[in-house]
Amino acid sequence: MSGAEVHVYVITISTQHPLEPVVSELQSRGLQVKQVLAALGQVIGEGSEDVAEKLRSISAVESVDAQQQYRALDDDA
């Protein structure tokens, strides 16, 4: 996985921190925010693995996970 390749990440924010300032910090560290799921305390955004590493160092961030896609196996396979 290249550090410059762009991925979609799901970032979970600690409930001990207000969401809005954390979202601003995520953006300032390079995350392109696509959606804020306030009720879940999660932010979905795009960035490189280098950006993800920067996000993991924010104290209010509980986790930074690359979005996973699942597909059913083809019956003919």
N, C-alpha and C positions, 0 to 999 in steps of 0.2 A: 504494500500500500504506500503510494508516494505521498510525501508530506504536502505537496502542492495540489493533489487531487481533491476535488470538492465532494463532500459527503453531506448527507442530511443527518443532523444530530437531535436527540431528545435530551434536554437538560432539565434535571430535577432540582428545584430550589428548596432549601430548608424552610420549613414553616416558621422558623424563628426570625426570618428576614422579610421586610416588605418587598414585594415583587418588582415594583416599578424601578427603584434604583438599581436593582440587580440586573434587570433587562438592559438598562442603560450601560452598565458596566460590561455586559456580554457584548453589546454592540461596539463599545470602545475597544474591545480586545479583538475585534474582527469578525464576530458572528453576524451573518446576515439573517436577521430575525424574520421568520415567515409567519409564525403564529404563536400567540401567548394563550396558554390554557390555564387561566388564573385559578379556576376551581380545583385544578389538579396540582397547581404549583409547578407547572412544566412549561418550557419554552421549546419550540421547534425552530431550527434554523440551519443554515448552510455555512460550511467553512471547511478549511483544510484540516488535516490531522495536527498541524502545527497550531492552528487556532484552538482546536479541541484541547490540546495540552495546556494552553494559556487559560482556558476556561476552568480546567480542573484545579487550578491553583487559587481560584476565588473561594474564600471561606464559606460563602452562602450557598455554593454549589455542592449538592450531595452526589450527583452523578452526571456523567456525560456519556451517552450511549449512541453509537451509530445506529441509524434506523435499519431494521431488518425487513426484508421482503421474503415472503414464503409463497411458493407455488405448489399446487397439487401436481402429482406425477400424472403424466398422460397415461390413460388406460392402455394405449398401444405400445408403451415402452417396455 
